[in-house]
Amino acid sequence: MAVLELPDWMALAPALILAGTALVLFLIDSIEPHSTNRTLLSGTAVAGSLSSLAVAVWFTVAGVGATGIENYGVIDIMNGQFVVDQLALYFMIIIAVVTALVTVASYDYLQDHTYQAEYYSLVVLAATGMSMMAASNSLVTIFIALELTSLPSYALVAILKDNRGSVEAGLKYFLIGALSSAIFVYGVSLVYGATGSLQLTRIATVLESGDGAVGEMGGLLGLGILMLIGGVAFKTASVPFHFWAPEAYEGAPAPISAFLSSASKAAGFVLAFRVFTTAFPLEATTGIIGVDWTLVFAILAIVTMTLGNFAAATQENVKRMLAYSSIGHAGYVLIGLAALSADGGDLVMGAAMMHLLVYGFMNTGAFLFVGLAEYWGVGRTFEDYNGLAERAPFACGAMAVFMFSLAGVPPFSGFWSKYLLYTELINAAADNTVLLVLAAALVINSALSLYYYSRLVKALWIEEPLLDRDRLAQPTGLYAAVIAAAVMTVVLLPAFGPVADAALEAAAAVVA
Amino acid sequence: MAATATGPFGFAPAIAVFPLVAFVITLVFGRHLPKKGALPGILATAGSLVVSVVMFAAVAGGGEHHTTLYEWTSGAATSETMVEGIEFTFGILIDPLSALMLVIVSLVALLVHVFSLGYMNAEGETGLRRYYAELGLFTFSMLAFVFADNLLMAFMFFELVGLCSYLLIGFWFRTESAPSAAKKAFLVTRFGDYFFLIGVVAIAATFGTVGFAGEESFVTAAETAIDDGTTLFGFDAETWVTITGLLVLGGVLGKSAQFPFHTWLPDAMEGPTTVSALIHAATMVAAGVYLVARMFGYYALSPTALAIIAFVGGFTALFAATMAVVKDDIKQVLAYSTISQYGYMMLGLGVGGYVAGVFHLMNHAFFKALLFLGAGAVIILMHHEQDMWEMGGLKDKAPVTYYTFLAGALALAGIVPFSGFWSKDEVLFDALAVGLEQPVILAAYAMGLLAVFFTGFYTFRMVFLTFHGEPRSAAAEDPHSVGWAVKVPLLALGTLATVAGFANLAPVAELLHADITFLEFWLDGKYGAVEGLTYHAYHETVAFEEGVIGSETTTMLLSAGLSLGLALAGAFTAHTLYNVPEPSRHTTKLGGAYRVLKSNYYQDEYQVWLAEGLTLPLARAADRFDQTVIDGVVNGTSTISLFGSDRVKRIQTGIVTNYAALLVGGFIGLLLVLGYLGGWFA
């Protein structure tokens, strides 16, 4: 394959394609404002995200980022401001997949909606930001990508302008987001102040060599790092930066909730993986700031998963339950960072990345099912969902798959990724009490989560409906997206070998 | 390792596969087949018999066969003896012992299938498809058990055999007693199998292998461990071998109905008589003793285990024989005789008499199958009456049945020259020889010897009550006729019961100094054998001293004369009491003993008490613990979780300034913790 003959900047193609798609959508909008040609708009967005996905997969298969004679190695762009390696491609794939699912589903969801072109271009722009975030290798590019993701997200949450909940959620999201961005950017400045550099590898070099006055600025650097963690926690909806999530997810159109809770969260995590594995090598950083930064992630992981799951347990509103479950899952993935200090930490991180990929399908699917329910207009609470399976067995079957997979019940993919996460964690926890506590928290929270996930399945399949329903419509796009996500949730399991290898290799490459 | 055997041994799996195929065919198509599935069964068992005979001939020609067919799992655990990794496989081991047993099992199974034509089909039974399907599965399980090359595979088929007996004993499941008897058989044997399973795990964990034969076998490993004086799980090697051997013996005692697990067997008479014949002669009950013979090398390492086997065997032989004396049902008498006869086999094996034990196993298979099928024929004759007091005078009306049954009875009682005499005598001689040096064995021998008298008595009491005298009921006056399907198996087994003893005429050989102890040669690997699994090898391992009275010849003659005399005395007593035109019960002569015997020494009562008086309250207590403590904890956990959930939910107030405050507060909290740990504030 001819990747070698392409200029280096072409390695960013998955992100560039998305950017291009957004521009095309703007073009369509300027030619025909207020266009309601859903097929054209949605089709363009889907085509763009699918091409991005195809290119990312192609690069991965062709060996970009992988070492060895036949492969292309890690590609640095713009003097190391961007880097395209396995980790970046892996997350570009997750983001493109979620974007594709969301745009397919939006086709039906946006029926009779006013701002079609704006909606799709904002989604694709946000996806561009996430994709860039996966490849960013400097605190500047990271911040720009972060804002490129966040700003369209605020608008998207509030896009149902006539809906009070949507607008309120958008505003809250924006306010918390602004606060978090401020904290993050302040953190960036502190780190720059301490190390004199913004490029991640150079920060690491400075920390390792102890050049300049960095050794005396432990507290400053530590505060900077903590603030960076704050920014990450905001993107990944981790405690205590999670407050926006339940309301934004509940108020936003369901496909946007899916998009934010899956793709945006994944982007937040790639940011964390990138920054903390590249810029702050554990030993050197610990030497300077006097404390192991993985401890922060361990605390965040425990608090986040516990709070997410406990709050989800008694929710009456399905979307809100999913929002908290999404916070809980962020807690699981944080384990990947918390375990980095131990031997075998790269395997834990690989398992966490795998969980993110699986999560990309099952969580997106679950939110899209809620979108379907909103499309039908059945209501928002568990009780409103009672007996839906009688009318829509396929969709409800898919939802049962998502729920059980999220809970981590075999044989669905969610079980395998969580199982791998758990076993690798136990292996790494050989002489590390903190990790053992994490493993215990993981088990307890998973057990609790089965309660509220199965509650929904019970409502769908076992409970009698409160009132008789007419036949439910079967919107093609939403159905296709839900079923596709369900199929992937199931068959990712046979394909797990390659997926697992890709995740573990990517993790090993950045940790090493 | 794939099955790459060339020559006749390549067909070995077919022995078990034939009945399995018959099982499937009967199950699927049985309804549409003529004779409701008897034909596939007959063809399959005939096929098994042919292949078994080929195996037998091949072993006689100096061959042996040991191969792994399929490895279904393996593990990397290191065993107590530092063997790394363990493999669990299905494999085939064909050596003299298993070849002999294969022939016996497939022959008896074939004859039982043929007899069933007369006993089940001709009598218009319903559910025949189920009957023949289960019979096929039963035969398959037993044959696969016999040629199993490792303990775990043996265990699996051992369990299948148990399952099939459960199904067949409960064949008439609409009656009240049959399902109850089936359950009893299942539970009692399962109780023993529980220990067997622990034994299998213990052996696997100790030696890292469950193979029966070869350098990789647990027998060899145990021998090495004892020689090296290794300590296993805190015990010295020999003690540990004894413990594991006795655990496995639990399964044996259950299946072979040895004291105290014998209680299921008399109840198992609720099954069709053909099934009883199969269970008692060649499958279920035989499986236990066969397992001891199969892993005899292991037991041979532990004199303690052997002594326990011998003592239990001797005790059971006497114990069951006394109970048989007072039974009125013809099948009940046979049931107790089975228990008693397997006691002899255990006695024989327990004193190191490997040949004697196997010899008696073989002879018993023939004469007990014969007696049960004969009893089946009597039951047909008597229009399904089983009480011997309702019979009488059948001698002249059914000569084929009478003479074949008589041959079986003579063999059972141990009257020269019928087969039972030779093997029982050999068992007792071996026991005596060891007993002269070991008081415990001498006690076992004494019990076995005493049982000979009772055996002669109850056997001929049965014969006289059934066939002699005047008919005592209308049915006996006018018996139903029996067909060829009944007679042919009886004649075949009658012949075998008469002549099978000539396979090993040890006393004659001793007297004439002739080499005619063929079975001993056979089991000693004169023809073909697997290294280490020979009588010779076992004999060297067994640590018992042997004594003689005078010379070996006099001891042998003394022993033979003593047992023959006692058997004849028993038969004669029965003759005087019951071989009269109008026999009476003579029960008052026994006084209080009668009630004890009639109640089977209250064995059932105490076992029922164990279940109802001990296990049930224990189960109730466990249930109460589960209901209150465990459920309480579980419910408490969920209550606390839901309560916690309710609290956590309230953090989300909906007011964005609160969020900002909490966010910053949380961040500062983190900062304080980290700053404190990192010493930033210093």
Interface residues (C-beta under 8 A of the other chain):
Chain A: L171 K172 L175 I176 L179 S180 I183 G218 G219 G222 L223 L226 G230 V239 P240 F241 F243 W244 P246 E247 I289 G290 V291 L295 V296 I299 L307 F310 A311 A312 A313 T314 Q315 L448 Y451
Chain B: S638 S641 L642 G644 S645 D646 V648 K649 I651 Q652 G654 V656 Y659 A660 L662 L663 V664 G665 G666 F667 L670 L671 V673 L674 G675 L677 G678 G679 W680 F681
